Amino acid sequence: MADARAPRDGKFIQKIGTYNPVTEPAVIQIDRQKALEWLHKGAQPTDTVRKILSTKGVLYLKHLLRGVSLGLFDQAAAMEKFQAWHSEHEATEAKKREEARKARFKQRSGGNYQRRPMAPRRQEGGEAPAAE
């Protein structure tokens, strides 16, 4: 967490996660508990951070916990809903990572997935082995 009025590379209040946009797909690691604590204290995330928190399920969890505080359902039901969402989300993310890996492989190999036959090895004399 950082103050929005501070410079981009300025001092931050507390580190709650990391974001690496260079990888495909981007790697995001967030401590959900710390993020929830800050949101409950009244922290207002920027649009970018709000999107990241939404992607990682922090805002959904906050929404579910609000339902618990209003008495709409109990804590166990809220955590069950979140776990169901989380497992579905992780499966989708794994599929995206696999597709990105295949796309990188295809780009590197020039689209040729088949193994090429190996050329016959040359003997020390510089001649190819005779076909029998």
Disulfide bonds with the S-S distance in Angstrom:
none
